Amino acid sequence: MNACDKKASALLTKAKFTADGTERANLLNKAEVMLADDVWSVPVFSRPAYLINANKVKGVLKNPTQQGSTWNSETWSVTS
């Protein structure tokens, strides 16, 4: 999983430091096309998981990665 597209990376780096929104969008679109042409892997499996919380806790979402259930805890809220 150490794939690297140097041309796409150069476009992404250039886009990071481009102030003009239209030019930045063009750079990002070009990089996206390059990366889509060389798709290294497509996820076809999502690990089944359960997420249980009290009804008073809002904003809890199941994380599709393996980072755990508190990945977005800064957006949680508790109602009385």
C-alpha positions as CSV (number, residue, x, y, z in Angstrom):
1,M,0.0,0.0,0.0
2,N,2.9,2.4,-0.7
3,A,1.6,3.6,-4.0
4,C,2.6,7.0,-5.2
5,D,1.8,9.1,-8.2
6,K,4.4,11.8,-8.4
7,K,2.6,13.8,-11.0
8,A,-0.7,13.8,-9.0
9,S,1.2,14.6,-5.8
10,A,2.9,17.6,-7.5
11,L,-0.5,18.9,-8.6
12,L,-1.9,18.4,-5.0
13,T,1.1,20.3,-3.5
14,K,0.7,23.1,-6.0
15,A,-3.0,23.3,-5.3
16,K,-2.3,23.6,-1.6
17,F,-0.4,26.8,-2.2
18,T,-2.6,28.3,-4.9
19,A,-4.7,31.2,-3.8
20,D,-6.9,31.5,-6.9
21,G,-10.0,29.3,-6.3
22,T,-10.6,28.5,-10.0
23,E,-7.0,27.6,-10.6
24,R,-6.9,25.5,-7.4
25,A,-10.1,23.6,-8.5
26,N,-8.5,22.9,-11.9
27,L,-5.4,21.5,-10.3
28,L,-7.4,19.3,-7.9
29,N,-9.6,18.1,-10.7
30,K,-6.6,17.1,-12.8
31,A,-5.1,15.3,-9.8
32,E,-8.4,13.5,-9.2
33,V,-8.6,12.2,-12.8
34,M,-5.0,10.9,-12.6
35,L,-5.7,9.1,-9.3
36,A,-9.0,7.7,-10.5
37,D,-7.2,6.3,-13.6
38,D,-4.8,4.4,-11.3
39,V,-7.2,3.2,-8.6
40,W,-5.1,0.9,-6.5
41,S,-7.8,-0.6,-4.5
42,V,-11.6,-0.3,-4.1
43,P,-13.0,-1.2,-0.7
44,V,-15.7,-3.8,-1.1
45,F,-16.1,-4.8,2.6
46,S,-17.1,-2.9,5.6
47,R,-16.7,-4.6,9.0
48,P,-20.1,-5.0,10.7
49,A,-20.3,-3.1,13.9
50,Y,-22.7,-2.0,16.6
51,L,-22.9,1.4,18.1
52,I,-25.0,1.8,21.3
53,N,-25.6,5.0,23.2
54,A,-28.2,6.7,25.3
55,N,-31.0,8.6,23.5
56,K,-29.8,11.7,25.3
57,V,-26.5,11.6,23.5
58,K,-26.7,13.2,20.0
59,G,-24.2,13.2,17.2
60,V,-22.7,9.7,17.7
61,L,-21.9,8.1,14.3
62,K,-20.5,4.8,13.4
63,N,-17.0,5.2,12.0
64,P,-16.5,3.3,8.8
65,T,-12.8,2.8,9.6
66,Q,-11.2,1.0,12.5
67,Q,-10.4,4.1,14.5
68,G,-13.1,3.4,17.1
69,S,-16.4,4.9,18.1
70,T,-15.1,8.2,19.6
71,W,-13.7,9.5,16.3
72,N,-16.2,12.4,16.2
73,S,-16.7,13.0,19.9
74,E,-16.1,16.7,19.5
75,T,-19.5,16.9,17.8
76,W,-21.4,15.0,20.5
77,S,-24.0,16.7,22.7
78,V,-26.1,15.6,25.7
79,T,-29.6,16.7,26.3
80,S,-31.4,16.7,29.6
